[in-house]
Amino acid sequence: MESADELQVSISCQIFNMDPYLLIRYFRCTVSQEEELAVQQWLADDADGSRAKEFNDAHLLYIGMVMHGDEAVDAGRPDSRPAVPAGRGGRPFTRSPLRKILAAVSVAAAVAFVAVVSSLVSYHVAGDRLSGQFQTVRVPAGKSMELVLSDGTSMWLNAGTEIEYPAVFSGKDRTVRLISGEAMFDVARDGKRPFNVETFASVITVLGTKFNVTVDSGAGRFSAALLRGSVKVKSLLPEDDSEYLLKPNEMISTDGESFTMSRIKDPGSVECWTRGLVDVAGVPFDELMRKFELLFDVDIIIEREQMPAIGYTWGKIRVSEGLDHALGVLSKASDFSWERNFETGTVIIR
């Protein structure tokens, strides 16, 4: 009959893709060179971060076994049983409760020390490899997403956003690449490792702050709005190699040629999209229609020579009320009409 510890390891086999016995021996530094390379290669081939999580889960299981005592550690080997020394007359030698406790503590402490050293080394080896492998997330039209990175930084991704980030951050900085779309970052503070957001137009560097970034490389548009802390924006434009320092409630934007800094009149308009709202004040009509395409997953065709002017100086539209409601609200303060084709999924603005 299986012991409780063996049963625990047996159950864990059902939730791990990698053999948990191999991982436990890896933590105990009792694997062969070939097995060690196999574990490290398994970590390096982690496409979605699930193997790094599995590795951490196995390590937590192992730490629990170490804390439980030497018998639990030996349970990490399927064919092992703790040896019982024989006393006089061939009877099992029984130790006093105090000696048992001291022995268990000594073994657990020694194995824990080896485990900590081993896990630190393996963590850095795996971390270096995983940090060089960027994962890509593309948010479908009509959807939004919230992610928490390995350092504790929160990201809110708007519809149509594409971003790349490593499974773990390793090295002197933390870098993500915002390819297109809109993202809000609430960066976990780390004085030793700055957080970088790379775009086609700039590199944004912070230590701990909250800011919003919008990228449309096809139209040459980029903007960054700071809500808390401070950020440094390094231009990557061909004719501008300047650096800009943003303070709270300041924003910077470009049309692809040069940067312009301005004050944010309504800070709530910057992050309202994370609550399912669209700010319509001061947004060019064609840019707003592009947002509607992503938010409502439709194609909008503007059949006009001049873009309509939006008369609202303040206001937000709730996405959950639908496209027709949004266009109806806009049409009350602007001169345009629209026709919707449900078969083709297109909307024509006239």
C-alpha positions as CSV (number, residue, x, y, z in Angstrom):
1,M,0.0,0.0,0.0
2,E,1.3,3.5,-0.9
3,S,2.3,5.9,1.8
4,A,0.8,9.3,1.9
5,D,4.0,10.9,0.5
6,E,4.2,8.4,-2.4
7,L,0.5,8.9,-3.1
8,Q,1.1,12.7,-3.2
9,V,3.9,12.2,-5.8
10,S,1.7,9.7,-7.7
11,I,-1.1,12.2,-7.9
12,S,1.3,14.9,-9.1
13,C,2.1,12.8,-12.1
14,Q,-1.3,13.5,-13.4
15,I,-0.8,17.3,-13.4
16,F,2.8,17.4,-14.7
17,N,3.8,16.9,-18.3
18,M,7.4,16.3,-17.2
19,D,8.1,13.3,-15.0
20,P,7.9,14.7,-11.5
21,Y,10.3,12.1,-10.2
22,L,12.9,13.5,-12.6
23,L,12.3,17.0,-11.5
24,I,12.6,16.0,-7.8
25,R,15.9,14.3,-8.5
26,Y,16.9,17.4,-10.5
27,F,16.3,19.5,-7.3
28,R,18.3,17.0,-5.3
29,C,21.2,17.1,-7.7
30,T,21.1,13.4,-8.3
31,V,20.5,13.4,-12.1
32,S,22.9,12.4,-14.7
33,Q,24.4,15.0,-17.1
34,E,22.0,13.8,-19.9
35,E,19.0,14.2,-17.6
36,E,20.1,17.6,-16.5
37,L,20.4,18.8,-20.1
38,A,17.0,17.3,-20.9
39,V,15.3,19.3,-18.1
40,Q,17.1,22.5,-19.2
41,Q,16.1,21.9,-22.8
42,W,12.5,21.2,-21.7
43,L,12.5,24.6,-20.0
44,A,14.1,26.4,-22.9
45,D,11.4,25.1,-25.3
46,D,8.6,26.6,-23.1
47,A,6.3,28.3,-25.7
48,D,3.6,29.6,-23.4
49,G,5.1,29.7,-19.9
50,S,3.3,26.5,-18.8
51,R,6.6,24.6,-18.3
52,A,8.0,27.4,-16.1
53,K,4.9,27.2,-14.0
54,E,5.1,23.4,-13.9
55,F,8.8,23.7,-12.8
56,N,7.8,26.0,-10.0
57,D,4.9,23.7,-8.9
58,A,7.3,20.7,-8.8
59,H,9.8,22.7,-6.8
60,L,7.0,23.7,-4.3
61,L,6.1,20.0,-4.0
62,Y,9.7,19.1,-3.4
63,I,10.1,21.8,-0.7
64,G,7.0,20.4,1.0
65,M,8.6,16.9,0.9
66,V,11.8,18.2,2.4
67,M,9.9,20.0,5.2
68,H,8.1,16.7,5.9
69,G,11.3,14.8,6.4
70,D,13.8,12.4,4.9
71,E,11.2,9.7,4.1
72,A,9.2,12.2,2.0
73,V,12.4,13.1,0.1
74,D,13.1,9.4,-0.6
75,A,9.5,9.1,-1.8
76,G,10.7,11.0,-4.8
77,R,12.2,7.8,-6.1
78,P,9.6,5.1,-7.0
79,D,11.7,2.1,-5.9
80,S,13.1,3.5,-2.7
81,R,12.2,2.7,0.9
82,P,13.8,4.2,3.9
83,A,16.3,1.8,5.4
84,V,15.8,0.7,9.0
85,P,19.0,-0.1,10.9
86,A,19.0,-3.3,12.9
87,G,19.8,-3.5,16.6
88,R,20.8,-6.4,18.8
89,G,19.1,-9.7,18.0
90,G,18.2,-8.5,14.6
91,R,15.4,-6.3,15.9
92,P,14.9,-2.9,14.4
93,F,16.8,-0.2,16.1
94,T,14.5,2.4,17.6
95,R,15.7,5.9,18.2
96,S,14.3,8.1,20.9
97,P,11.8,10.7,19.8
98,L,14.3,13.5,20.4
99,R,17.0,11.8,18.3
100,K,14.4,11.2,15.5
101,I,13.5,14.9,15.5
102,L,17.1,16.0,15.4
103,A,18.0,13.5,12.7
104,A,15.0,14.6,10.6
105,V,15.8,18.3,11.1
106,S,19.4,17.7,10.1
107,V,18.6,15.8,7.0
108,A,15.9,18.3,6.0
109,A,18.2,21.2,6.5
110,A,21.0,19.6,4.5
111,V,18.7,18.7,1.6
112,A,17.0,22.0,1.7
113,F,20.4,23.8,1.4
114,V,21.3,21.7,-1.6
115,A,17.8,22.3,-3.0
116,V,18.0,26.0,-2.6
117,V,21.5,26.2,-4.3
118,S,20.4,23.8,-7.1
119,S,17.1,25.7,-7.7
120,L,18.9,29.1,-7.8
121,V,21.4,27.8,-10.4
122,S,18.7,26.1,-12.5
123,Y,16.4,29.2,-12.1
124,H,19.1,31.5,-13.5
125,V,20.0,29.1,-16.3
126,A,16.3,28.6,-17.3
127,G,15.6,32.3,-16.7
128,D,18.3,33.4,-19.1
129,R,16.9,31.2,-21.8
130,L,13.3,32.0,-21.2
131,S,14.0,35.8,-21.1
132,G,15.3,35.6,-24.6
133,Q,12.2,33.9,-26.0
134,F,9.4,36.5,-26.6
135,Q,5.8,35.4,-26.5
136,T,3.3,37.1,-28.8
137,V,-0.3,38.0,-27.7
138,R,-2.8,39.3,-30.3
139,V,-6.1,40.5,-28.9
140,P,-9.0,39.8,-31.3
141,A,-11.3,42.6,-32.4
142,G,-14.2,43.2,-30.0
143,K,-12.2,41.8,-27.1
144,S,-9.9,43.1,-24.4
145,M,-7.5,41.4,-22.0
146,E,-5.6,41.8,-18.7
147,L,-2.3,40.1,-18.1
148,V,0.1,40.1,-15.1
149,L,3.8,39.7,-16.1
150,S,6.3,37.6,-14.1
151,D,7.5,40.7,-12.2
152,G,4.0,41.7,-11.0
153,T,3.4,44.4,-13.7
154,S,-0.2,44.6,-14.8
155,M,-1.1,45.1,-18.5
156,W,-4.5,45.9,-19.9
157,L,-4.7,45.3,-23.7
158,N,-7.4,46.9,-25.9
159,A,-9.0,45.3,-28.9
160,G,-6.7,44.7,-31.8
161,T,-3.5,45.0,-29.7
162,E,-0.4,42.9,-30.5
163,I,2.4,42.7,-27.9
164,E,5.5,40.6,-27.3
165,Y,7.0,39.8,-23.8
166,P,9.3,37.2,-22.3
167,A,8.0,34.4,-20.0
168,V,10.4,35.7,-17.3
169,F,12.5,38.8,-16.9
170,S,16.2,38.2,-16.5
171,G,19.1,40.5,-16.7
172,K,19.4,44.3,-16.1
173,D,16.1,45.4,-17.5
174,R,12.5,44.3,-18.3
175,T,11.5,44.8,-21.9
176,V,8.2,44.3,-23.8
177,R,7.4,45.2,-27.4
178,L,4.1,46.9,-28.3
179,I,3.7,46.3,-32.0
180,S,0.2,47.8,-32.5
181,G,-2.9,48.8,-30.5
182,E,-3.3,50.3,-27.1
183,A,-2.0,49.1,-23.7
184,M,-2.2,50.4,-20.2
185,F,0.8,49.5,-17.9
186,D,0.9,49.6,-14.1
187,V,4.5,48.8,-13.6
188,A,5.8,47.0,-10.5
189,R,8.6,49.1,-9.0
190,D,12.1,47.6,-9.3
191,G,14.9,50.1,-8.7
192,K,17.5,47.8,-10.1
193,R,15.7,46.9,-13.4
194,P,14.0,49.6,-15.4
195,F,10.9,48.6,-17.4
196,N,11.1,49.3,-21.2
197,V,8.2,49.5,-23.7
198,E,9.6,49.3,-27.3
199,T,7.5,50.7,-30.2
200,F,8.2,51.7,-33.8
201,A,8.6,55.3,-32.7
202,S,10.2,55.2,-29.3
203,V,11.5,53.4,-26.3
204,I,9.7,54.2,-23.0
205,T,11.7,53.6,-19.9
206,V,10.3,53.6,-16.3
207,L,11.0,52.2,-12.8
208,G,7.5,52.1,-11.4
209,T,4.6,54.0,-12.8
210,K,1.2,53.9,-14.6
211,F,0.9,55.0,-18.2
212,N,-1.0,54.4,-21.4
213,V,0.5,53.8,-24.9
214,T,-1.2,53.8,-28.3
215,V,0.6,52.6,-31.4
216,D,-0.5,52.6,-35.1
217,S,2.6,52.1,-37.1
218,G,0.7,51.9,-40.4
219,A,-0.6,55.4,-39.9
220,G,2.6,56.6,-38.2
221,R,0.8,57.4,-35.0
222,F,2.1,57.0,-31.4
223,S,1.1,58.5,-28.1
224,A,2.0,57.9,-24.5
225,A,0.1,59.4,-21.6
226,L,1.4,59.4,-18.0
227,L,-0.9,59.0,-15.0
228,R,1.6,58.3,-12.2
229,G,5.4,58.4,-11.7
230,S,7.7,59.5,-14.5
231,V,8.7,58.1,-17.8
232,K,11.5,58.8,-20.3
233,V,10.7,58.6,-24.0
234,K,13.6,58.1,-26.4
235,S,12.7,58.9,-30.0
236,L,13.4,56.4,-32.7
237,L,12.2,58.6,-35.5
238,P,14.7,59.2,-38.4
239,E,15.0,63.0,-37.9
240,D,14.6,63.1,-34.1
241,D,16.9,61.5,-31.6
242,S,15.7,63.5,-28.6
243,E,14.7,62.2,-25.2
244,Y,11.6,63.5,-23.4
245,L,10.7,63.3,-19.7
246,L,7.0,63.1,-18.9
247,K,5.5,64.2,-15.6
248,P,2.0,63.0,-14.3
249,N,-0.9,64.2,-16.5
250,E,1.4,64.9,-19.5
251,M,1.3,63.1,-22.8
252,I,3.5,62.9,-25.9
253,S,2.4,62.0,-29.4
254,T,3.7,61.9,-33.0
255,D,2.3,61.7,-36.5
256,G,5.6,60.0,-37.6
257,E,7.7,63.1,-38.1
258,S,8.1,64.9,-34.8
259,F,7.0,64.7,-31.2
260,T,4.5,67.0,-29.4
261,M,4.0,67.3,-25.7
262,S,0.8,68.5,-24.0
263,R,-1.2,68.4,-20.8
264,I,-3.9,65.9,-20.2
265,K,-7.1,67.9,-19.5
266,D,-9.2,64.9,-18.3
267,P,-7.0,62.1,-16.8
268,G,-10.1,59.8,-16.7
269,S,-10.2,59.8,-20.5
270,V,-6.8,58.1,-20.7
271,E,-7.8,54.9,-18.9
272,C,-11.6,54.9,-19.4
273,W,-11.2,52.2,-22.1
274,T,-10.2,49.7,-19.4
275,R,-13.7,50.2,-18.0
276,G,-15.4,49.6,-21.3
277,L,-15.8,53.3,-22.3
278,V,-14.7,55.3,-25.4
279,D,-13.7,58.9,-25.0
280,V,-14.9,60.9,-28.0
281,A,-13.8,64.5,-27.1
282,G,-11.1,65.9,-29.4
283,V,-10.6,62.6,-31.3
284,P,-10.4,63.0,-35.1
285,F,-13.3,61.3,-36.8
286,D,-11.2,58.8,-38.9
287,E,-9.2,57.8,-35.8
288,L,-12.4,57.3,-33.8
289,M,-13.8,55.1,-36.6
290,R,-10.7,53.0,-36.6
291,K,-11.2,52.5,-32.8
292,F,-14.9,51.5,-33.5
293,E,-13.7,48.9,-36.1
294,L,-11.6,47.2,-33.5
295,L,-14.0,47.5,-30.6
296,F,-17.1,46.3,-32.5
297,D,-15.3,44.0,-35.0
298,V,-16.7,45.6,-38.1
299,D,-15.4,47.3,-41.3
300,I,-16.2,51.0,-41.6
301,I,-15.9,52.7,-45.0
302,I,-16.0,56.5,-45.0
303,E,-17.4,57.7,-48.3
304,R,-16.8,61.4,-47.8
305,E,-14.2,63.9,-49.1
306,Q,-14.0,65.7,-45.7
307,M,-14.1,64.1,-42.3
308,P,-17.0,65.1,-40.1
309,A,-16.3,67.3,-37.2
310,I,-17.3,66.0,-33.8
311,G,-18.9,68.7,-31.7
312,Y,-18.5,67.1,-28.3
313,T,-15.9,68.8,-26.0
314,W,-16.5,66.2,-23.3
315,G,-18.1,62.8,-23.3
316,K,-17.7,59.0,-23.3
317,I,-19.6,56.2,-24.9
318,R,-20.2,52.7,-23.4
319,V,-19.0,49.9,-25.7
320,S,-21.5,47.4,-24.3
321,E,-24.4,49.4,-25.8
322,G,-23.3,48.6,-29.3
323,L,-22.2,50.3,-32.5
324,D,-25.5,51.7,-33.6
325,H,-25.9,53.5,-30.2
326,A,-22.3,54.8,-30.5
327,L,-22.9,56.2,-34.0
328,G,-26.3,57.6,-33.0
329,V,-24.7,59.5,-30.1
330,L,-22.0,60.9,-32.5
331,S,-24.5,61.9,-35.2
332,K,-26.3,64.2,-32.7
333,A,-23.2,66.4,-32.6
334,S,-21.9,65.9,-36.1
335,D,-23.1,65.9,-39.7
336,F,-23.0,62.4,-41.1
337,S,-25.2,59.4,-41.8
338,W,-24.5,55.7,-41.9
339,E,-25.8,52.5,-43.4
340,R,-25.0,49.1,-42.0
341,N,-24.8,45.9,-44.1
342,F,-25.2,42.9,-41.8
343,E,-24.4,40.4,-44.5
344,T,-21.0,41.8,-45.3
345,G,-20.4,43.2,-41.8
346,T,-19.5,46.7,-43.1
347,V,-20.7,50.1,-42.2
348,I,-20.7,53.0,-44.7
349,I,-20.4,56.6,-43.5
350,R,-21.7,59.3,-45.7
